[in-house]
Amino acid sequence: DLARIHTVAPLEGLWSAEDLEVYRTRDKSAWDWTMMIAQPDWITSEIVDDAMVAARKKRLPALDLLRFERYAEGRCVQTLHIGSYDDEGPTLARLHDEFLPEHGLAPTGRHHEIYLSDARKTEPAKLRTILRQPVTAQREE
């Protein structure tokens, strides 16, 4: 049934870098990222393929970068950050340097952010972002 109502999910970002310190220093040129929007289960690859064919007629410049795939993150820890994206550094430092070691965890996979606020309509001090980090049990030495 194609008459289903679909509310657009929040924008999400996967972030990685060779050196995790670049998140704290805000060296954005060293970040590798992927943006994503979760889709309901009834959206199929056929629906996406049809939409891509229709979109090609509009000659959108980044259309070839789009892909439709499942994402399974696994075990994670997360926290809610309220404030500017550029002020996430101390929260991430506490997560990586305090919370994870205290709980016998180590980061694995790409840092994940879920943007609950619309940055075009929300003042930076009130932005709400879920900061999520995939984890694994820390290896004993």
Backbone as a chain_set.jsonl record, in Angstrom:
{"seq": "DLARIHTVAPLEGLWSAEDLEVYRTRDKSAWDWTMMIAQPDWITSEIVDDAMVAARKKRLPALDLLRFERYAEGRCVQTLHIGSYDDEGPTLARLHDEFLPEHGLAPTGRHHEIYLSDARKTEPAKLRTILRQPVTAQREE", "coords": {"N": [[0.847, -1.175, 0.0], [0.898, 1.976, -1.097], [-0.036, 4.309, -0.057], [0.705, 4.95, 2.456], [1.44, 6.832, 5.405], [4.29, 8.695, 6.044], [6.562, 9.896, 8.285], [9.338, 11.944, 8.212], [12.358, 10.807, 9.438], [14.842, 11.829, 11.933], [17.864, 13.507, 10.856], [20.926, 11.763, 10.641], [24.344, 11.156, 11.476], [27.343, 9.491, 10.643], [30.569, 9.334, 11.848], [34.083, 9.385, 11.404], [37.64, 9.197, 11.898], [41.155, 9.244, 11.334], [42.621, 9.907, 13.618], [41.209, 10.194, 16.684], [41.381, 12.45, 18.229], [40.902, 14.668, 16.67], [38.222, 15.245, 16.804], [37.843, 16.466, 19.241], [39.468, 18.704, 18.949], [38.175, 19.905, 16.928], [38.899, 19.779, 14.235], [37.669, 19.778, 11.43], [38.313, 19.228, 8.797], [39.64, 16.846, 8.805], [37.804, 14.897, 9.213], [35.835, 12.069, 8.347], [32.756, 11.366, 6.918], [29.326, 10.2, 6.871], [26.058, 10.842, 6.001], [22.722, 10.075, 7.016], [19.288, 8.981, 6.809], [16.893, 7.332, 8.546], [14.669, 4.839, 7.322], [11.266, 3.685, 7.069], [10.264, 0.219, 7.503], [8.664, -0.576, 5.342], [9.59, 0.736, 3.116], [11.164, -0.111, 0.199], [13.944, -1.413, -1.748], [13.19, -1.267, -4.397], [11.316, 0.831, -4.439], [13.007, 2.938, -3.759], [14.796, 2.829, -5.942], [13.051, 3.552, -8.052], [12.44, 6.172, -7.252], [14.965, 7.325, -7.482], [15.388, 7.203, -10.243], [13.419, 9.007, -11.102], [14.431, 11.304, -9.839], [16.824, 11.72, -11.172], [16.165, 13.134, -13.434], [16.114, 15.695, -12.554], [18.689, 16.425, -12.324], [20.383, 16.439, -9.985], [23.232, 17.304, -8.119], [24.605, 15.592, -6.244], [23.455, 13.13, -6.407], [24.491, 10.644, -7.254], [25.922, 9.825, -5.073], [24.168, 8.833, -3.29], [22.798, 6.092, -1.448], [21.019, 3.09, -0.61], [20.698, 1.187, 2.154], [20.919, -1.341, 4.713], [21.613, -0.731, 8.139], [23.347, -1.908, 10.787], [24.145, -1.392, 13.968], [24.922, -2.465, 16.461], [26.165, -3.067, 19.832], [26.095, -0.199, 21.895], [26.917, 2.936, 23.521], [25.318, 5.887, 24.658], [24.62, 9.424, 24.847], [22.807, 12.392, 25.63], [23.41, 15.431, 24.146], [23.161, 18.827, 24.762], [23.25, 21.788, 23.139], [25.576, 23.693, 21.1], [26.953, 22.14, 18.183], [29.681, 22.447, 17.98], [30.45, 22.472, 20.596], [30.605, 19.926, 21.58], [32.917, 18.582, 22.282], [33.95, 18.378, 25.108], [31.975, 16.677, 26.179], [32.272, 14.386, 24.61], [34.89, 13.769, 25.339], [34.563, 13.066, 28.061], [32.95, 10.821, 27.7], [34.638, 9.048, 26.2], [37.058, 9.031, 27.696], [36.418, 8.68, 30.36], [33.776, 7.409, 30.992], [33.651, 5.061, 29.28], [36.145, 3.563, 29.915], [35.674, 3.194, 32.7], [33.594, 1.417, 32.669], [34.583, -0.82, 31.503], [34.738, -0.793, 28.717], [35.487, -0.268, 25.225], [35.88, 1.974, 22.476], [34.52, 1.228, 19.259], [34.039, 0.984, 15.777], [32.177, 3.547, 13.965], [31.696, 6.86, 15.185], [28.506, 8.084, 16.058], [25.922, 10.316, 15.398], [22.755, 11.683, 16.203], [20.565, 13.96, 15.097], [18.369, 15.726, 16.772], [17.188, 18.175, 16.711], [16.215, 20.822, 14.485], [18.614, 22.453, 12.873], [18.329, 24.726, 11.384], [16.266, 26.078, 12.515], [16.613, 26.273, 15.227], [18.187, 27.779, 17.983], [21.726, 27.691, 18.52], [22.504, 27.078, 21.25], [20.412, 25.556, 22.155], [20.256, 23.258, 20.678], [19.658, 19.783, 20.282], [21.283, 16.762, 20.471], [21.884, 13.377, 19.995], [24.631, 11.636, 21.046], [26.343, 8.931, 20.076], [28.208, 5.978, 20.604], [29.534, 3.123, 19.232], [30.55, 0.172, 20.954], [32.855, -2.186, 22.444], [33.749, -4.926, 24.585], [36.406, -4.13, 26.736], [39.697, -5.197, 26.201], [41.517, -7.311, 28.32], [44.704, -6.743, 29.707]], "CA": [[0.0, 0.0, 0.0], [1.763, 3.146, -1.227], [-0.684, 5.474, 0.545], [1.116, 5.032, 3.866], [1.966, 8.109, 5.867], [5.675, 8.524, 6.484], [7.19, 11.074, 8.869], [10.78, 11.881, 7.977], [13.151, 10.593, 10.655], [15.909, 12.829, 12.076], [19.133, 13.331, 10.172], [21.938, 11.099, 11.452], [25.666, 11.185, 10.876], [28.407, 8.593, 11.091], [31.809, 10.094, 11.773], [35.302, 8.67, 11.741], [38.887, 9.915, 11.605], [42.365, 8.482, 11.658], [42.981, 10.253, 14.985], [39.992, 10.661, 17.347], [41.627, 13.762, 18.835], [40.398, 15.736, 15.79], [36.868, 15.622, 17.227], [37.979, 17.395, 20.369], [40.074, 19.944, 18.461], [37.233, 20.405, 15.914], [39.56, 19.833, 12.93], [36.649, 19.159, 10.581], [38.897, 18.794, 7.523], [40.165, 15.492, 8.987], [36.693, 14.003, 9.5], [35.173, 11.315, 7.281], [31.379, 11.313, 7.393], [28.199, 9.708, 6.08], [24.763, 11.283, 6.525], [21.679, 9.094, 6.744], [17.945, 9.167, 7.35], [16.261, 6.016, 8.683], [13.451, 4.648, 6.537], [10.41, 2.637, 7.624], [10.466, -1.102, 6.903], [7.92, -0.775, 4.1], [10.335, 1.3, 1.988], [11.965, -1.181, -0.403], [14.948, -0.957, -2.709], [12.482, -0.948, -5.632], [10.754, 2.178, -4.266], [14.143, 3.863, -3.822], [15.272, 2.847, -7.332], [12.097, 4.348, -8.835], [12.616, 7.569, -6.868], [16.249, 7.772, -8.032], [15.176, 7.425, -11.68], [12.685, 10.273, -11.211], [15.298, 12.392, -9.387], [17.874, 11.958, -12.176], [15.664, 14.144, -14.378], [16.356, 17.016, -11.963], [20.142, 16.642, -12.371], [20.881, 16.789, -8.66], [24.677, 17.074, -8.202], [25.153, 14.533, -5.376], [22.578, 11.963, -6.481], [25.274, 9.415, -7.393], [26.475, 9.451, -3.764], [23.082, 8.248, -2.501], [22.654, 4.633, -1.451], [19.987, 2.555, 0.268], [21.252, -0.022, 2.754], [20.634, -1.582, 6.127], [22.709, -0.383, 9.032], [23.24, -2.586, 12.083], [25.209, -0.778, 14.748], [25.39, -3.298, 17.562], [26.212, -2.528, 21.197], [26.496, 1.213, 21.921], [26.566, 3.827, 24.626], [24.918, 7.169, 24.101], [24.264, 10.488, 25.77], [22.17, 13.533, 24.989], [24.156, 16.689, 24.229], [22.35, 20.011, 24.498], [24.121, 22.908, 22.826], [26.185, 23.773, 19.781], [27.748, 20.99, 17.748], [31.088, 22.753, 18.254], [30.699, 22.32, 22.031], [30.492, 18.504, 21.942], [34.227, 18.049, 22.674], [34.047, 17.918, 26.493], [31.071, 15.527, 26.379], [32.927, 13.232, 23.99], [36.058, 13.434, 26.153], [34.077, 12.321, 29.237], [32.47, 9.524, 27.225], [35.762, 8.181, 25.817], [38.149, 8.961, 28.674], [35.927, 8.319, 31.696], [32.685, 6.436, 31.041], [33.998, 3.768, 28.665], [37.078, 2.78, 30.735], [35.059, 2.842, 33.986], [32.648, 0.325, 32.451], [35.26, -1.911, 30.808], [34.375, -0.728, 27.31], [36.381, 0.432, 24.307], [35.156, 2.374, 21.266], [34.708, 0.48, 18.023], [33.11, 1.505, 14.776], [32.109, 4.981, 13.714], [30.913, 7.722, 16.068], [27.185, 8.249, 15.458], [25.14, 11.412, 15.965], [21.367, 11.796, 15.756], [20.241, 15.373, 15.261], [16.963, 15.799, 17.144], [16.719, 19.54, 16.445], [16.452, 21.38, 13.155], [19.608, 23.51, 13.066], [17.889, 25.942, 10.69], [15.206, 26.725, 13.289], [16.928, 26.194, 16.655], [19.421, 28.487, 18.324], [22.773, 26.714, 18.845], [22.535, 26.677, 22.661], [19.289, 24.665, 22.436], [20.301, 22.071, 19.825], [19.682, 18.5, 20.991], [21.957, 15.766, 19.648], [22.295, 12.134, 20.646], [25.989, 11.22, 20.721], [26.343, 7.476, 20.257], [29.477, 5.343, 20.275], [29.587, 1.662, 19.295], [31.561, -0.271, 21.916], [33.147, -3.6, 22.649], [34.369, -5.136, 25.88], [37.831, -3.792, 26.728], [40.561, -6.369, 26.348], [42.38, -7.293, 29.515], [46.133, -6.842, 29.325]], "C": [[0.894, 1.24, 0.0], [1.163, 4.397, -0.628], [-0.328, 5.61, 2.022], [1.652, 6.419, 4.184], [3.353, 7.869, 6.455], [6.197, 9.856, 7.009], [8.695, 10.92, 8.696], [11.504, 11.794, 9.322], [14.238, 11.661, 10.754], [17.135, 12.484, 11.228], [20.115, 12.689, 11.147], [23.275, 11.174, 10.723], [26.578, 10.154, 11.486], [29.716, 9.309, 10.837], [32.984, 9.206, 12.121], [36.491, 9.552, 11.366], [40.045, 9.013, 11.977], [42.758, 8.68, 13.116], [41.747, 10.849, 15.661], [40.162, 12.026, 18.009], [41.062, 14.894, 17.975], [38.954, 16.119, 16.114], [36.93, 16.655, 18.337], [38.549, 18.736, 19.911], [39.216, 20.605, 17.386], [37.899, 20.609, 14.558], [38.684, 19.095, 11.919], [37.202, 18.688, 9.239], [39.414, 17.353, 7.603], [39.055, 14.468, 9.243], [36.201, 13.326, 8.223], [33.742, 11.095, 7.755], [30.43, 10.713, 6.362], [26.934, 10.212, 6.753], [23.71, 10.259, 6.147], [20.36, 9.513, 7.37], [17.293, 7.79, 7.359], [14.955, 5.986, 7.894], [12.585, 3.567, 7.195], [10.601, 1.329, 6.86], [9.755, -1.287, 5.568], [8.568, -0.1, 2.894], [11.273, 0.208, 1.473], [12.998, -0.592, -1.355], [14.289, -0.601, -4.043], [11.884, 0.458, -5.572], [11.874, 3.211, -4.391], [14.671, 3.959, -5.249], [14.359, 3.699, -8.211], [12.254, 5.839, -8.531], [13.919, 8.133, -7.442], [16.125, 8.048, -9.536], [14.461, 8.758, -11.892], [13.581, 11.459, -10.846], [16.391, 12.71, -10.406], [17.452, 13.025, -13.179], [15.92, 15.551, -13.861], [17.84, 17.366, -11.924], [20.702, 17.14, -11.041], [22.36, 16.41, -8.565], [25.204, 15.91, -7.372], [24.346, 13.241, -5.454], [23.363, 10.648, -6.567], [25.913, 8.962, -6.078], [25.433, 8.767, -2.879], [23.091, 6.733, -2.583], [21.608, 4.24, -0.412], [20.526, 1.253, 0.827], [20.817, -0.151, 4.208], [21.869, -1.206, 6.934], [22.445, -1.036, 10.381], [24.427, -2.152, 12.93], [25.764, -1.666, 15.857], [25.382, -2.56, 18.892], [26.781, -1.11, 21.205], [26.266, 1.812, 23.296], [26.191, 5.151, 23.977], [24.57, 8.144, 25.207], [23.595, 11.589, 24.962], [23.03, 14.765, 25.219], [23.195, 17.82, 23.899], [23.313, 21.173, 24.306], [24.67, 22.797, 21.42], [26.953, 22.486, 19.456], [29.225, 21.22, 18.076], [31.443, 22.646, 19.731], [30.6, 20.869, 22.501], [31.785, 17.93, 22.515], [34.318, 17.562, 24.099], [33.151, 16.711, 26.789], [31.702, 14.272, 25.803], [34.154, 12.803, 24.788], [35.637, 12.632, 27.387], [33.614, 10.917, 28.838], [33.642, 8.579, 26.973], [36.782, 7.974, 26.926], [37.707, 8.515, 30.061], [34.911, 7.178, 31.645], [33.087, 5.072, 30.473], [34.994, 2.977, 29.507], [36.481, 2.33, 32.068], [34.115, 1.654, 33.862], [33.247, -0.816, 31.633], [34.956, -1.958, 29.321], [35.423, 0.027, 26.515], [35.588, 0.808, 23.062], [35.506, 1.479, 20.088], [33.719, 1.047, 17.01], [33.092, 3.021, 14.741], [31.242, 5.688, 14.75], [29.618, 8.074, 15.334], [26.47, 9.395, 16.161], [23.744, 11.407, 15.363], [20.913, 13.203, 16.115], [18.743, 15.528, 15.507], [16.348, 17.161, 16.849], [17.003, 19.909, 14.996], [17.369, 22.582, 13.323], [19.215, 24.802, 12.36], [16.896, 26.739, 11.52], [15.5, 26.816, 14.784], [18.21, 26.958, 16.936], [20.45, 27.468, 18.823], [22.767, 26.227, 20.293], [21.435, 25.681, 23.005], [19.256, 23.431, 21.538], [20.383, 20.815, 20.681], [20.211, 17.434, 20.041], [22.268, 14.542, 20.491], [23.691, 11.8, 20.131], [26.091, 9.744, 21.069], [27.687, 6.909, 19.811], [29.333, 3.83, 20.348], [30.751, 1.237, 20.193], [31.739, -1.783, 21.876], [33.744, -3.727, 24.043], [35.87, -4.856, 25.761], [38.64, -5.037, 26.964], [41.417, -6.234, 27.583], [43.818, -7.5, 29.08], [46.893, -7.635, 30.347]], "O": [[1.57, 1.52, 0.99], [1.788, 5.457, -0.678], [-1.01, 6.325, 2.756], [2.241, 7.086, 3.333], [3.555, 6.958, 7.257], [6.267, 10.835, 6.265], [9.254, 9.869, 9.007], [11.282, 12.608, 10.219], [14.531, 12.332, 9.764], [17.398, 11.319, 10.931], [20.135, 13.025, 12.331], [23.319, 11.248, 9.495], [26.589, 9.96, 12.702], [29.949, 9.828, 9.745], [32.898, 8.373, 13.023], [36.359, 10.519, 10.617], [39.922, 8.133, 12.829], [43.181, 7.734, 13.779], [41.282, 11.911, 15.249], [39.17, 12.687, 18.316], [40.772, 15.971, 18.495], [38.506, 17.203, 15.739], [36.15, 17.607, 18.358], [38.159, 19.785, 20.424], [39.492, 21.732, 16.976], [37.515, 21.507, 13.809], [38.932, 17.933, 11.598], [36.601, 17.821, 8.605], [39.604, 16.71, 6.571], [39.342, 13.292, 9.467], [36.16, 13.939, 7.156], [33.535, 10.673, 8.892], [30.695, 10.718, 5.159], [26.759, 10.024, 7.957], [23.789, 9.644, 5.084], [20.318, 10.29, 8.324], [17.153, 7.154, 6.314], [14.236, 6.982, 7.814], [13.112, 2.639, 7.809], [11.044, 1.33, 5.712], [10.203, -2.082, 4.742], [8.145, -0.333, 1.761], [12.081, -0.33, 2.23], [12.929, 0.583, -1.718], [14.779, 0.279, -4.752], [11.943, 1.195, -6.556], [11.707, 4.237, -5.051], [14.966, 5.057, -5.722], [14.843, 4.483, -9.028], [12.206, 6.671, -9.437], [13.965, 9.295, -7.843], [16.694, 9.017, -10.039], [14.849, 9.545, -12.756], [13.497, 12.51, -11.481], [16.837, 13.854, -10.493], [18.297, 13.742, -13.714], [15.941, 16.503, -14.642], [18.209, 18.474, -11.536], [21.41, 18.146, -10.992], [22.712, 15.28, -8.905], [26.187, 15.288, -7.775], [24.544, 12.345, -4.634], [22.933, 9.642, -6.003], [26.394, 7.833, -5.983], [25.77, 8.19, -1.845], [23.355, 6.155, -3.637], [21.353, 4.975, 0.542], [20.787, 0.314, 0.075], [20.402, 0.822, 4.838], [23.004, -1.343, 6.478], [21.442, -0.751, 11.035], [25.571, -2.503, 12.642], [26.958, -1.615, 16.153], [24.685, -1.558, 19.059], [27.82, -0.849, 20.598], [25.526, 1.272, 24.118], [26.676, 5.494, 22.899], [24.27, 7.759, 26.337], [23.798, 11.698, 23.753], [23.342, 15.104, 26.36], [22.5, 17.78, 22.884], [24.094, 21.501, 25.2], [24.278, 21.921, 20.649], [27.521, 21.841, 20.337], [29.937, 20.274, 18.414], [32.619, 22.72, 20.087], [30.519, 20.616, 23.703], [31.753, 16.889, 23.171], [34.729, 16.422, 24.313], [33.528, 15.829, 27.56], [31.673, 13.213, 26.432], [34.431, 11.609, 24.905], [36.274, 11.634, 27.724], [33.859, 9.947, 29.555], [33.651, 7.449, 27.462], [37.313, 6.875, 27.087], [38.518, 8.029, 30.849], [35.157, 6.102, 32.191], [32.883, 4.045, 31.121], [34.73, 1.811, 29.801], [36.745, 1.216, 32.521], [33.863, 0.958, 34.846], [32.523, -1.675, 31.13], [34.919, -3.034, 28.726], [36.155, 0.857, 27.056], [34.719, 0.05, 22.631], [36.644, 1.032, 19.943], [32.659, 1.542, 17.393], [33.888, 3.686, 15.403], [30.19, 5.183, 15.144], [29.633, 8.332, 14.131], [26.42, 9.435, 17.39], [23.569, 11.158, 14.17], [20.882, 13.583, 17.286], [17.943, 15.469, 14.573], [15.128, 17.287, 16.749], [17.917, 19.373, 14.369], [16.956, 23.613, 13.854], [19.721, 25.87, 12.707], [16.693, 27.929, 11.278], [14.704, 27.386, 15.531], [19.201, 26.809, 16.222], [20.085, 26.49, 19.477], [23.01, 25.043, 20.529], [21.51, 25.023, 24.042], [18.321, 22.635, 21.626], [21.093, 20.786, 21.686], [19.67, 17.224, 18.955], [22.846, 14.654, 21.573], [23.905, 11.695, 18.924], [25.942, 9.36, 22.229], [28.233, 7.304, 18.781], [29.039, 3.296, 21.418], [31.807, 1.869, 20.191], [30.91, -2.531, 21.358], [34.195, -2.736, 24.618], [36.52, -5.289, 24.809], [38.309, -5.847, 27.831], [41.973, -5.17, 27.857], [44.113, -8.316, 28.207], [48.101, -7.827, 30.205]]}, "num_chains": 1, "name": "protein.A"}
